[in-house]
Amino acid sequence: MISEGDRAPALKVTTSDGSTVDLASPGKPIVLYFYPKDDTSGCTREAQDFTSLAGDFSKAGATVVGVSRDPMKKHEKFIDKYELKVPLASDEDGRISEAFGTWVQKSMYGRKYMGMERSTFLIGADGKVLREWRKVKVPGHADEVLAAVRS
């Protein structure tokens, strides 16, 4: 599991806009947010919140990338439906979520299952994890992350 102060894993992530981000040495700050599923209420709200602040993140010199296990085709529909302005990465094979420790056991109505823990990581230009947020609550989260990027 990745924690603040650790180096980001040596993974290259391809996003929905066709770019590739090298997490170990991105060259500029990266906000990597993990969310459970495209087109669900909480995940849609989070993507919209990051989208509304996309220009502010860019002015602060950071790139925002959302990650879920949904396939890229589903990401593309999600982006088009809500006019999202942040790129999304598909983690179908689980290598990114496993490396960050965001694929966890969950429980609902007494049933245990594996799922994505809503989490966000601020990775510095040098690949060092500067901040982490686990078990994220969506309201106000994007603003809090932007404040951390600016500080």
C-alpha positions in Angstrom: 0.0 0.0 0.0 1.3 3.4 -1.0 1.5 6.1 1.7 2.6 9.8 1.9 6.3 10.1 1.4 6.6 6.9 -0.7 7.6 6.9 -4.3 4.8 6.3 -6.7 5.0 2.9 -8.4 6.8 2.6 -11.8 3.6 2.4 -13.8 2.7 4.1 -17.1 -1.0 5.0 -17.2 -2.8 5.7 -20.5 -5.7 8.0 -20.3 -8.9 8.7 -22.3 -7.3 11.7 -24.0 -4.6 9.5 -25.4 -1.8 10.7 -23.2 0.5 8.5 -21.1 1.5 9.5 -17.5 4.6 8.0 -15.9 3.6 7.9 -12.3 7.2 7.4 -11.1 8.4 10.6 -12.8 5.5 12.6 -14.1 7.4 15.9 -14.5 4.5 17.9 -12.9 2.1 17.2 -10.1 -0.5 14.5 -10.7 -3.8 14.1 -8.8 -4.8 10.5 -9.2 -8.3 9.8 -7.9 -9.7 6.3 -7.7 -13.5 5.8 -7.9 -15.7 2.7 -8.0 -17.7 3.0 -11.2 -18.6 5.3 -14.1 -22.1 6.8 -14.2 -23.1 6.2 -10.6 -24.3 9.0 -8.4 -21.2 9.6 -6.1 -18.7 8.9 -8.9 -20.5 11.2 -11.3 -20.5 14.0 -8.7 -16.8 13.5 -8.0 -15.9 13.7 -11.7 -18.1 16.8 -12.1 -16.4 18.4 -9.2 -12.9 17.8 -10.6 -14.2 18.9 -14.0 -15.5 22.2 -12.6 -12.0 22.9 -11.1 -10.0 21.5 -14.1 -8.9 25.0 -15.1 -7.8 25.8 -11.5 -5.8 22.6 -11.3 -4.1 23.4 -14.7 -3.3 26.9 -13.5 -1.7 25.4 -10.4 0.4 23.2 -12.7 -1.3 19.9 -11.9 -3.0 17.2 -14.0 -6.0 15.3 -12.7 -6.6 11.7 -13.7 -9.5 9.6 -12.6 -9.1 5.8 -12.3 -11.6 3.0 -12.1 -11.8 -0.6 -13.4 -14.3 0.3 -16.0 -13.1 -0.3 -19.6 -12.1 2.7 -21.8 -15.2 2.4 -23.9 -17.3 3.0 -20.8 -15.1 5.9 -19.8 -15.6 7.5 -23.2 -19.4 7.3 -22.8 -19.2 8.7 -19.3 -17.0 11.6 -20.4 -19.3 12.4 -23.3 -22.5 12.1 -21.3 -21.4 14.5 -18.6 -18.9 16.6 -20.7 -16.1 15.8 -18.3 -12.8 17.7 -18.6 -10.6 15.4 -16.7 -9.0 12.3 -18.4 -9.9 8.9 -17.1 -7.7 5.8 -17.0 -8.9 2.2 -17.2 -7.5 -0.2 -14.6 -9.2 -3.4 -16.0 -6.3 -5.6 -14.9 -6.1 -4.0 -11.5 -2.4 -3.2 -11.6 -2.9 0.4 -10.6 -5.4 -0.1 -7.8 -3.4 -3.0 -6.4 -0.2 -0.9 -6.4 -2.0 1.9 -4.5 -3.9 -0.4 -2.2 -7.3 0.9 -3.3 -8.8 -2.5 -4.3 -10.1 -3.6 -0.9 -12.6 -5.9 0.7 -15.9 -4.1 1.3 -19.1 -5.1 3.0 -22.7 -4.3 2.2 -25.7 -5.9 3.9 -23.5 -8.5 5.4 -22.1 -9.5 2.0 -18.3 -9.2 1.6 -16.9 -8.4 -1.8 -13.9 -6.7 -3.4 -14.2 -3.1 -4.7 -12.5 0.2 -5.2 -12.0 2.4 -2.2 -12.6 6.0 -3.1 -9.1 7.4 -2.6 -7.0 10.3 -4.0 -3.2 10.7 -4.2 -1.2 13.9 -5.0 2.0 12.8 -6.7 4.8 15.4 -7.0 6.7 16.1 -10.2 9.5 13.8 -8.9 7.1 10.9 -8.3 6.9 11.2 -4.6 3.5 10.9 -3.0 2.9 14.2 -1.3 -0.7 13.6 0.1 -3.2 10.8 0.3 -6.8 10.8 1.0 -8.5 7.4 1.8 -12.2 6.6 2.2 -13.0 9.9 0.5 -16.4 11.6 1.0 -17.2 13.4 -2.2 -18.7 16.8 -1.0 -15.8 19.3 -0.8 -13.2 16.8 -1.7 -12.0 18.3 -5.1 -11.7 21.7 -3.3 -9.6 20.2 -0.6 -7.3 18.5 -3.1 -6.9 21.8 -5.1 -6.0 23.6 -1.8 -3.3 20.9 -1.3 -2.0 21.3 -4.8 -1.7 25.1 -4.3 0.1 24.8 -1.0 
